[in-house]
Amino acid sequence: MTDFMEFLYQHYIRPYVEAQPKDDGDTFRASLCENNQTAETRKDVESVVAFAATHAFFAGSAHRIGTGTGWPVRQRAFGGPLSTGGKG
């Protein structure tokens, strides 16, 4: 991942995910994953989770920009959703 993606995950995405309330089932599943791994495997899993979470964030952002349902600053600046580039 790029430096920006690492920064985004460490300072925005991860704290947001960790702040979400967890029920007993979530806690149980997390403890199963954490307690049955070596240090090397735990590092690999964290890297995969960071990669997936960051790309999911970007995919969601791209969807909101493309449909014009998010990012009001962009909508004011450009007058609505992005053009699809096609005719019609």
C-alpha positions as CSV (number, residue, x, y, z in Angstrom):
1,M,0.0,0.0,0.0
2,T,1.1,3.6,-0.6
3,D,2.1,5.9,2.3
4,F,-1.2,7.7,2.0
5,M,-3.2,4.4,2.2
6,E,-1.2,3.4,5.3
7,F,-1.8,6.8,6.9
8,L,-5.5,6.6,6.1
9,Y,-5.8,3.2,7.6
10,Q,-3.9,3.9,10.7
11,H,-5.4,7.3,11.5
12,Y,-9.0,7.1,10.1
13,I,-10.2,3.6,9.2
14,R,-8.8,1.5,11.9
15,P,-9.8,3.8,14.8
16,Y,-13.3,4.0,13.3
17,V,-13.6,0.2,13.0
18,E,-12.2,-0.4,16.5
19,A,-14.7,2.2,18.0
20,Q,-17.7,0.2,16.7
21,P,-19.7,-1.6,19.5
22,K,-19.1,-5.3,19.6
23,D,-21.5,-7.9,21.0
24,D,-20.5,-11.1,22.7
25,G,-20.3,-13.0,19.3
26,D,-18.0,-10.5,17.8
27,T,-15.7,-10.6,20.9
28,F,-15.7,-14.4,20.8
29,R,-14.8,-14.6,17.1
30,A,-12.1,-12.0,17.5
31,S,-10.5,-13.9,20.4
32,L,-10.5,-17.1,18.4
33,C,-8.6,-15.4,15.6
34,E,-6.2,-13.6,17.9
35,N,-5.3,-16.5,20.2
36,N,-4.7,-19.2,17.5
37,Q,-2.0,-17.3,15.6
38,T,1.7,-17.0,15.7
39,A,3.2,-13.5,15.7
40,E,4.1,-13.8,12.0
41,T,0.6,-15.0,11.0
42,R,-0.9,-12.2,13.1
43,K,1.2,-9.6,11.2
44,D,0.1,-11.1,7.9
45,V,-3.6,-11.1,8.9
46,E,-3.3,-7.4,10.0
47,S,-1.8,-6.6,6.6
48,V,-4.6,-8.3,4.7
49,V,-7.2,-6.6,6.9
50,A,-5.6,-3.2,6.3
51,F,-5.5,-3.7,2.6
52,A,-9.1,-4.9,2.4
53,A,-10.4,-2.1,4.6
54,T,-8.6,0.6,2.7
55,H,-9.7,-0.6,-0.7
56,A,-13.3,-1.0,0.6
57,F,-13.2,2.6,1.8
58,F,-11.9,3.7,-1.6
59,A,-14.6,1.7,-3.4
60,G,-17.3,3.2,-1.3
61,S,-15.9,6.7,-1.9
62,A,-15.8,6.1,-5.6
63,H,-19.4,4.9,-5.6
64,R,-20.6,8.0,-3.7
65,I,-18.7,10.3,-6.0
66,G,-20.0,8.6,-9.2
67,T,-23.7,8.6,-8.1
68,G,-23.6,12.2,-6.8
69,T,-25.0,11.1,-3.4
70,G,-21.9,12.2,-1.4
71,W,-19.2,14.8,-1.2
72,P,-21.3,18.0,-1.4
73,V,-18.2,20.2,-2.0
74,R,-17.5,18.3,-5.2
75,Q,-21.2,18.7,-6.2
76,R,-21.1,22.4,-5.6
77,A,-17.8,22.8,-7.5
78,F,-18.8,20.7,-10.5
79,G,-22.6,20.9,-10.5
80,G,-23.6,17.3,-9.9
81,P,-22.4,13.8,-10.4
82,L,-19.4,13.0,-12.6
83,S,-20.1,12.5,-16.2
84,T,-20.0,8.9,-17.4
85,G,-18.3,10.0,-20.6
86,G,-21.0,8.3,-22.8
87,K,-23.5,9.9,-25.1
88,G,-27.2,9.9,-24.3
